[in-house]
Structures are given as structure tokens and as C-alpha cells.
Amino acid sequence: EDVPGVSARLLEAGHNLGPAGILLEMQQNGKPPRLMFSGDIGREGLPIIRDPVLPHDVDYLIMECTYGDRIHSSPEEAYEETQEVICGTLNGGGKVIIPAFAVGRTQTLVYYLHRMINEGRIPRVPVFVDSPLAINVTDIFRAHPECYDQEMREFLDDDPHGSALGFDLLTYTRSVPESKAINDVKGPAVIISASGMAEVGRILHHLRNNLHEPRNTILITSWMAPHTLGRRLVEGKKVVKIFGEKHQVRAKVACINGLSAHADQHDLLAYASATKHSLREVFLTHGEPDAAKALREKLLDAGINQVSYPEPGASFDL
């Protein structure tokens, strides 16, 4: 719906497939103020998707600060670390079980596995994506190649399968019987399943069936909220409950922290600093107080003098 005197423009946010920040220009006497709402900001160099477009000539910036107190490993480092864990487990005869978010993380992992197999970095073993939602999301990724970055386009030009999210060793399983049949697979394999924090869904069955085997690895690729099964595995608990039953954790647990699609502290500083010369104020949102405090201090050090972390319901006159 049109709002008189206000125009909106969408800018690539880079966080996932097709997200955008919103730039509002509001007509007033003299120079109209420009307000940018960042949405979730992505990172440079993430696979598949394009990098975020940085703001410029913005007067007011409403910016997320989810990881305002953290520094991620680079995507290249994450790729190498993931390859090392997977290769070591498969060469030892084990299975790699990966709890993964259906949106974004699963598609990144499939692309990484495809690259690793093409490059001969890991053994050729069966790979399963066992999540109906993740499969539906992957279909959306496939339907929108216009959102891919240059790296992805070059990969597709060279790949014999013609799809970065599909290859000869990869099986997507929708039905319950197909999911159960994965249990009968002998020898090394990679199983990607939801939910990302290992709280519900098919991943629970795969964990229950594979936690007891020391050759296996549970690969954690995202932040795990407190009081989740994923967090208990990260914390090194030797006994966990699944479906109300206690299970011994004899499998290895490996954590990769560089796969996050969220901007870290360095990325957020770069985002705000890109329009530093025009900024009147930055409003930090979508972040815990510790993250906001740490980022605010960094922004002040960078010469951005007006930085707020509003309370819920607060209002401001621009």
C-alpha cells in the first residue's frame, strides 16, 4: 500500500535466499531523511547466495546485533574443518550425523559435500537428507538460480550433475519408510536431518540409533540453545535422554562454528561503517544485551557516536 511521501527500496541482505533490507526515504522540507532497516545481515563469502549490499548515505540505521559479541571462523575455514571431520569419520568406518536447520544450513552442507566429493576430499559414500521441510526448501533454492552468487554459477557450469544440490550419491527422503530404511545402511554414510537443535523430528531417531557407536560423529554446525539436546551434546554429556529413554553417548561430537549465515561483529561493524559519514543514529535490535553492549562499544570506538539499544515499545522522533 502506498504511503504518501515515503518511498521504499529493497537491498540484498545476503543472509539467506532472497532476503532484503529496507531503505525508506521520507519526504520532508529540505533533505529527506533516509532510514535503513537491515533485517538479518549475511556474511561475505557464504556459499550459494550473494553477499549483502552495504548501506550508504543513510541517516538512521536499525540494525540487528545477533552476534555483536562474536567472531566467526571464515567460510573457507569452516569448509576445511567440516571436510576434516567428515573425512576422518568416514575413513574410520563411521557415520556422520548432522542436525541441521531446514532453511539455509541443509543446502549449504549439501553443496559442501558435493564439492568435497567432486574434489576427491572425502570418500564416495551415501549421503541422505532426511527432512521433508528441508527437501521443500531445497526445491525453492533450485527454482531460483537468479539468487546464486558467482561461485555457485561457476560450480554449476563445471559440474556434470548440473545441480549443486543434487548428485549421484545423494538421496532425499520424504516418506517415513524411506527414513526408516536409512537405519539398514551398512558402513560409512552422511545423514543430514532436522531439527537443527536436535529437539524434535527425524534427527532424534538417527541420534538414538547412532550415539552408541564410537566410530560415528555427531557434527554440530550451529548455535544450540540452552536446555536442548543439541546443547547437551555440545557440553559433552555422556548420557542423554531421547524419547524419554537414557542413551550413552559414545560417538564423537564435533562442533563447527563458521557456518553461521548471520553477520558477526566484524561484519556488523563493516555494515554500519559503510554509511558512517552520514549516520545520525544507530538503533540495535534482534540481539541479547551482552551482544548489543559489545557491539555498541565497537561502534563508538569506530567513531559512530549515537548508538541506542531500545527497550521494547520505545519510540523515537526522527
C-alpha positions in Angstrom: 0.0 0.0 0.0 1.4 3.4 -1.0 2.2 5.8 1.8 2.3 9.4 0.6 5.8 11.0 0.9 7.6 7.7 1.7 9.4 5.5 -0.8 10.9 2.1 -0.1 13.8 0.2 -1.8 14.9 -3.3 -1.1 18.6 -4.1 -0.8 20.3 -7.6 -0.8 20.8 -8.7 2.8 22.8 -11.9 1.9 21.5 -13.9 5.0 19.6 -16.5 3.0 17.9 -17.0 -0.3 16.3 -13.7 -1.3 16.2 -11.7 1.9 16.4 -7.9 1.9 17.0 -4.8 4.0 14.5 -2.0 3.6 15.6 1.6 2.8 12.9 4.2 3.5 13.2 7.8 2.1 10.7 10.2 3.8 9.9 13.5 2.1 10.4 16.5 4.4 11.4 20.1 3.9 15.0 20.1 2.8 17.0 16.9 2.6 14.7 13.9 3.2 15.9 11.6 6.0 16.8 8.1 4.9 16.1 5.2 7.3 17.6 1.7 6.7 16.2 -1.4 8.4 18.8 -4.1 8.0 16.8 -7.3 8.7 19.1 -10.3 9.2 22.5 -9.4 7.7 24.6 -12.1 6.0 28.3 -12.5 5.6 30.7 -12.1 2.7 31.8 -15.3 1.0 28.9 -17.6 2.0 28.3 -20.3 -0.5 25.3 -20.3 -2.9 24.0 -16.8 -2.1 25.1 -13.3 -3.0 27.0 -11.1 -0.5 25.0 -8.4 1.4 24.8 -4.9 -0.2 26.2 -2.3 2.3 24.2 0.8 3.0 25.3 4.3 2.1 24.1 7.8 2.7 21.8 6.6 5.5 20.7 8.9 8.3 19.2 6.3 10.7 20.1 2.7 10.8 18.1 0.0 12.5 20.5 -2.9 12.6 20.5 -6.4 14.0 23.2 -7.3 16.5 22.7 -11.1 17.0 26.4 -11.8 17.0 27.6 -8.4 18.1 29.9 -10.1 20.6 31.3 -12.9 18.5 33.8 -13.5 15.7 33.1 -16.4 13.3 35.6 -18.5 11.5 35.7 -17.7 7.8 33.5 -19.8 5.4 36.8 -21.2 3.9 38.0 -22.3 7.4 34.6 -23.8 8.1 34.7 -25.8 4.8 38.2 -27.2 5.7 37.1 -28.1 9.3 34.0 -29.8 8.0 36.0 -31.8 5.5 38.5 -32.9 8.1 35.7 -34.2 10.5 33.8 -35.9 7.7 36.8 -37.5 6.1 38.2 -38.8 9.4 34.9 -40.3 10.4 34.2 -42.0 7.0 37.8 -43.3 6.7 37.3 -44.9 10.1 34.2 -46.7 9.0 31.7 -44.4 10.9 28.7 -42.4 10.0 28.4 -38.6 10.3 25.0 -37.5 11.8 24.3 -33.8 11.3 21.4 -32.0 12.9 20.7 -29.1 10.5 18.2 -26.3 10.1 16.0 -27.0 7.1 16.4 -23.5 5.7 19.9 -22.5 4.6 22.1 -24.8 6.6 21.0 -28.0 4.9 21.5 -26.5 1.5 25.0 -25.3 2.4 26.0 -28.7 3.8 24.8 -30.4 0.6 26.7 -28.0 -1.6 29.9 -28.6 0.6 29.5 -32.3 0.4 29.1 -32.2 -3.4 32.3 -30.1 -3.7 34.2 -32.4 -1.4 33.2 -35.4 -3.4 34.0 -33.7 -6.7 37.4 -32.7 -5.4 38.2 -36.2 -4.0 38.5 -34.8 -0.5 36.1 -37.4 1.1 35.2 -41.0 0.3 32.3 -41.6 -2.1 29.6 -42.7 0.4 25.8 -42.4 0.5 24.5 -39.0 1.6 21.0 -38.7 2.9 18.9 -35.6 3.5 16.1 -36.8 5.8 13.7 -33.9 6.3 10.6 -33.2 4.2 10.8 -29.5 5.1 14.4 -29.3 4.1 13.6 -31.0 0.8 10.8 -28.5 0.1 13.2 -25.6 0.8 15.8 -27.2 -1.4 13.3 -27.2 -4.2 12.8 -23.4 -3.7 16.6 -23.0 -3.9 16.7 -24.9 -7.1 13.9 -22.8 -8.6 15.8 -19.5 -8.1 19.2 -19.6 -9.7 19.0 -15.9 -10.2 19.8 -15.5 -6.5 23.1 -17.5 -6.7 26.5 -15.9 -6.4 29.3 -16.1 -8.9 31.0 -19.1 -7.2 27.8 -21.1 -7.4 27.3 -20.2 -11.1 30.8 -21.3 -11.9 30.3 -24.6 -10.0 27.2 -25.3 -12.0 29.0 -24.6 -15.2 31.6 -27.2 -14.4 29.6 -29.9 -12.6 28.5 -32.9 -14.6 25.3 -33.3 -12.5 24.0 -29.9 -13.4 22.8 -29.2 -9.9 24.8 -28.2 -6.9 22.1 -29.6 -4.6 21.8 -33.0 -6.3 24.4 -35.6 -7.2 24.6 -39.3 -7.7 25.3 -40.3 -4.1 22.6 -38.1 -2.6 19.2 -39.3 -1.6 16.4 -37.0 -0.4 13.9 -39.0 1.8 10.4 -37.7 2.3 8.4 -40.8 3.4 8.6 -42.5 6.8 9.5 -45.9 5.3 12.4 -44.2 3.3 13.6 -42.6 6.6 13.5 -45.9 8.5 15.4 -47.6 5.7 18.4 -45.4 6.4 18.9 -47.5 9.5 19.7 -50.5 7.4 22.5 -48.8 5.5 25.8 -50.6 6.4 29.1 -48.9 6.5 30.0 -45.2 6.3 27.4 -42.6 5.4 26.4 -39.0 6.0 22.9 -38.2 7.3 21.6 -34.7 7.5 18.3 -34.3 9.3 16.1 -31.8 11.2 15.7 -30.2 13.6 18.7 -28.0 13.8 18.9 -28.1 17.6 18.1 -31.8 17.8 14.9 -31.3 19.8 12.2 -32.8 17.5 11.8 -34.6 14.2 13.6 -37.4 12.4 17.1 -36.4 13.7 16.1 -37.9 17.1 15.7 -41.3 15.5 19.1 -41.1 13.8 20.8 -39.9 17.1 19.2 -42.7 19.0 20.4 -45.3 16.5 24.0 -44.0 16.2 25.0 -42.3 19.5 26.3 -45.6 20.9 28.9 -46.3 18.2 32.4 -44.7 18.9 33.2 -44.7 15.2 30.4 -42.3 14.5 30.5 -38.5 14.7 27.7 -36.1 15.6 28.6 -32.9 13.7 27.1 -29.7 15.2 27.1 -26.8 12.8 25.1 -24.2 14.6 24.5 -22.5 17.9 22.5 -24.6 20.3 20.0 -23.0 22.7 20.2 -23.9 26.4 18.2 -26.9 27.5 18.2 -28.5 24.1 19.5 -31.9 23.2 22.0 -30.3 20.9 23.3 -28.1 23.7 23.7 -31.2 25.9 25.7 -32.9 23.2 27.9 -29.8 22.8 28.5 -29.7 26.5 29.9 -33.3 26.4 27.1 -35.0 28.4 27.8 -38.8 28.4 24.2 -39.7 28.9 21.2 -38.0 27.2 17.5 -38.7 27.1 15.8 -39.3 23.7 12.1 -40.2 23.7 12.3 -40.4 27.5 15.0 -43.1 27.4 18.6 -42.7 28.6 21.3 -43.3 25.9 25.0 -43.5 26.3 27.0 -41.0 24.1 29.9 -42.9 22.8 30.0 -41.2 19.4 32.4 -38.3 18.9 30.8 -34.8 19.0 32.4 -32.2 16.7 31.4 -28.5 16.5 32.0 -26.2 13.5 31.2 -22.5 14.3 32.0 -20.9 10.9 28.8 -21.9 9.0 26.6 -19.3 10.6 24.8 -17.2 8.0 24.5 -14.3 10.5 26.9 -11.4 10.3 29.5 -11.5 13.2 30.9 -8.5 15.0 33.4 -7.7 12.1 30.6 -7.8 9.5 28.3 -5.7 11.6 31.0 -3.0 12.1 31.6 -3.0 8.3 27.9 -2.7 7.6 27.4 0.4 9.8 30.8 1.9 8.9 29.9 1.8 5.2 27.5 4.7 5.9 29.3 6.2 8.9 29.8 9.7 7.3 26.0 10.3 7.1 24.7 8.4 10.2 22.9 10.4 12.8 22.0 7.3 14.9 22.1 3.5 15.0 19.4 1.5 16.7 20.5 -2.0 17.7 17.8 -4.8 17.6 17.5 -8.6 17.4 20.3 -9.3 19.9 20.8 -10.1 23.5 22.0 -7.3 25.9 25.6 -8.7 26.0 25.8 -8.8 22.2 24.4 -5.3 21.9 26.7 -3.9 24.6 29.8 -5.3 23.0 28.8 -4.1 19.5 27.9 -0.6 20.8 31.3 -0.2 22.3 33.0 -1.2 19.0 30.7 1.2 17.1 31.6 4.1 19.5 35.3 3.2 19.1 34.8 3.4 15.3 33.5 7.0 15.6 29.8 6.3 15.3 28.7 8.4 18.3 24.9 7.8 18.6 24.1 4.2 19.3 20.9 3.1 21.0 19.6 -0.3 22.2 15.9 0.5 22.7 13.7 -1.2 25.2 10.6 -3.0 23.7 7.9 -0.5 22.9 10.3 2.6 22.9 9.6 5.3 20.3 11.8 8.0 18.8 11.3 11.2 16.9 13.5 11.4 13.8 
